Structure formats: C-alpha cells, structure tokens
Amino acid sequence: MAQFNIPTIDQVSAQNQEIFEQLKGKLGFVPNIYAYIGKHDTGLGDYLNFSGRKSTLSNREKEVINLTVSEYNGCEYCLSAHTQISKMNGFSEEEIIQIRSGNIQFDDKLKTLGEFAKKVAQNKGNVDESSQTAFFNAGYNEKDLIDVVLSISEISVTNIIHNLTKINVDFPKALPLEGISQAS
C-alpha cells in the first residue's frame, strides 16, 4: 500500500502556508486532513471556501449530517473530528451515539434529517418519495434540500481522502459503535 505523508508548512505553496497559519491561529493546530489537502496548491483554499459557505442549516443540523455520512462511509478521522465538533455544538455523548447509530430519539426533526441524509448518501440521491415527504413535513424546504446535498458532498470529500490515505487521526478517537454500549 502507498505511504501518504502529511506535509510540513515548508512543503506547501505560499497560499497554503498562509492558510496553515490562519488554521493554527483559529484552531491551535493544522488538522492532518487539512494539511494533507494542502499538498494541492489550491485544493485546501477551495475546500475551505466551500465548507465555509453560508447555509440554511444550523451547525447542529450540519453535524448530524457530518456524523451520519461519516459513519456510513466508515471514516474514522471524520467521526473523531466531528464527535469533538458536535460536543462544541451542544450534543451530549449519548446524543452523538444516537446520531451515529441512526437512532435519534431526542429530536424528531433531527431524526428525520439524519435518516434523509443517510438515504441520500446511500442511494446517490435516488431517495423514495416517502423519505422526501417526511423531510419536507419535518419543516425543511427546497433550499434546505440543496444544503443537505452540499453538506453531504463536503463531508464526503474528507471521508474519501481519509479512507484512501489512512492519515493519522489527530483528534481523540471516536470508538466504533460496536465498542459502545448504548443505554436504552
């Protein structure tokens, strides 16, 4: 298997060096997934611009999508990163487990969102009418539908990059669902 290395700040373009410094200032470090994307002269800036776009979805709704799709795609890196981000957005450990397992019991609207996002990811957008109806009946609209697809696309980029490269996870590792006992 190929060996994929994380570049240092001196090994990336001047544009990415500036982004690395901004990330260090904002986050305290450059996450390995971003550093790896920084190997491409413009890829990191392009990705961060895309991920920083305005959205009709709340941060909590985006985290439901991030955790749901990362679980479906089996991305250890993104599950670990977004478990931490989800905690910063007010989700408890138990709620995060419910989101990842597709068994959200604490919020009906988020449950519908998670189920819909998983079906969109699994079926490449070929979602049955009843799932679409449930999504809209939960209070979402067509702008939200577009943002769900954009959010799935965004998290899929980092899921795929990590699954291809297996770069080191530099967040506290999220346990596999099989290793977590869920309270009923």
C-alpha positions in Angstrom: 0.0 0.0 0.0 1.2 3.5 -0.8 2.6 5.6 2.0 0.9 9.0 2.4 2.7 11.7 4.4 1.5 14.9 6.0 3.4 17.9 4.6 5.1 20.5 6.8 4.4 24.1 6.3 7.6 24.4 4.3 6.4 21.8 1.9 3.2 23.6 0.7 2.6 26.5 -1.5 2.8 30.1 -0.2 -1.0 30.3 -0.4 -1.3 27.2 1.8 1.3 28.4 4.2 -0.9 31.4 4.9 -3.9 29.1 5.4 -1.9 26.9 7.7 -1.0 30.0 9.8 -4.7 31.0 9.9 -5.7 27.5 11.0 -3.1 27.5 13.7 -4.4 30.8 15.0 -8.1 29.7 14.9 -7.8 26.0 15.9 -4.4 25.9 17.6 -3.1 23.4 15.1 -3.5 22.3 11.5 -5.6 19.2 11.4 -3.9 16.4 9.4 -6.7 16.2 6.9 -6.3 19.9 6.0 -2.5 19.5 5.9 -2.8 16.6 3.5 -5.2 18.6 1.3 -2.6 21.3 1.4 -0.4 19.2 -0.8 -2.5 20.6 -3.7 -1.6 24.2 -4.4 -5.3 25.4 -4.4 -7.2 22.4 -3.1 -7.1 23.5 0.6 -8.3 27.0 -0.1 -11.0 25.7 -2.5 -12.2 23.2 0.1 -12.3 25.7 3.0 -14.2 28.2 0.9 -16.7 25.5 0.0 -17.0 24.4 3.7 -17.3 28.0 4.9 -20.3 28.8 2.6 -23.5 30.2 4.1 -26.1 27.5 4.8 -29.8 27.4 5.6 -28.9 24.6 8.1 -27.8 25.2 11.7 -24.4 24.0 12.9 -26.2 21.2 14.8 -28.0 20.1 11.7 -24.7 20.1 9.7 -23.1 18.0 12.5 -26.0 15.5 12.2 -25.2 15.2 8.5 -21.4 15.0 9.2 -21.7 12.2 11.7 -24.3 10.3 9.8 -22.4 10.3 6.5 -19.0 9.7 8.1 -20.5 6.7 9.9 -22.0 5.4 6.7 -18.7 5.9 4.9 -16.6 4.4 7.7 -14.3 7.4 8.1 -12.5 7.1 11.5 -10.9 10.6 11.0 -14.1 12.5 10.4 -16.0 10.6 13.1 -13.3 11.6 15.6 -13.2 15.2 14.4 -16.9 15.7 14.2 -17.6 14.0 17.6 -15.5 16.8 19.1 -17.2 19.5 17.0 -20.6 18.1 17.8 -19.8 18.4 21.5 -18.8 22.0 21.0 -22.3 22.4 19.3 -24.0 21.1 22.4 -24.6 17.5 21.7 -24.1 15.0 24.6 -22.1 11.7 24.2 -25.4 9.8 24.2 -26.9 12.1 21.5 -23.8 11.6 19.4 -24.1 7.8 19.7 -27.8 8.1 18.7 -26.9 10.2 15.7 -24.1 7.8 14.6 -26.3 4.7 15.0 -29.2 6.3 13.1 -31.4 6.1 16.2 -32.1 9.7 17.2 -34.6 9.8 20.0 -34.0 13.3 21.4 -35.3 15.4 18.4 -37.8 14.4 15.8 -36.7 16.9 13.2 -33.0 15.9 13.5 -34.1 12.3 13.3 -35.8 12.9 10.0 -32.7 14.9 8.8 -30.3 12.1 9.7 -32.4 9.4 8.1 -32.8 11.6 5.0 -29.1 12.4 4.7 -28.2 8.7 5.1 -30.6 7.7 2.3 -29.3 10.4 0.0 -25.7 9.2 0.6 -26.6 5.5 0.3 -28.7 5.9 -2.8 -26.7 8.7 -4.6 -29.8 10.9 -4.4 -32.3 8.3 -5.6 -34.5 8.7 -2.5 -38.0 7.4 -2.3 -41.0 9.8 -2.3 -41.9 8.9 1.3 -38.5 10.0 2.5 -38.7 13.2 0.6 -42.2 13.8 2.0 -41.0 13.1 5.6 -38.1 15.6 5.1 -40.5 18.4 3.9 -43.1 17.6 6.5 -40.4 18.0 9.2 -40.2 21.6 8.2 -37.4 21.6 5.7 -37.7 23.2 2.3 -36.0 23.0 -1.1 -33.2 25.4 -0.1 -32.5 23.1 2.8 -32.6 20.1 0.4 -29.8 21.7 -1.6 -27.8 22.4 1.6 -28.2 18.8 2.7 -26.7 17.7 -0.7 -23.9 20.3 -0.4 -23.2 19.2 3.2 -23.0 15.5 2.1 -20.6 16.5 -0.7 -18.4 18.5 1.7 -18.0 15.7 4.3 -17.7 13.1 1.6 -14.5 14.8 0.3 -12.7 14.4 3.7 -14.2 10.9 4.2 -12.8 9.7 0.9 -9.4 11.4 1.3 -9.0 9.8 4.7 -10.3 6.4 3.6 -7.8 6.5 0.7 -4.8 7.7 2.7 -5.4 6.5 6.3 -3.6 9.5 7.6 -3.1 9.7 11.3 -6.2 10.8 13.3 -5.2 13.9 15.3 -8.4 14.1 17.4 -9.5 11.9 20.3 -10.5 8.8 18.5 -14.3 8.0 18.3 -15.0 4.5 19.3 -16.6 2.2 16.8 -20.3 1.8 17.5 -19.7 -1.9 18.3 -17.4 -0.8 21.1 -20.0 1.4 22.8 -22.9 0.1 24.9 -26.0 2.2 24.4 -28.3 2.9 27.2 -31.9 2.4 26.2 
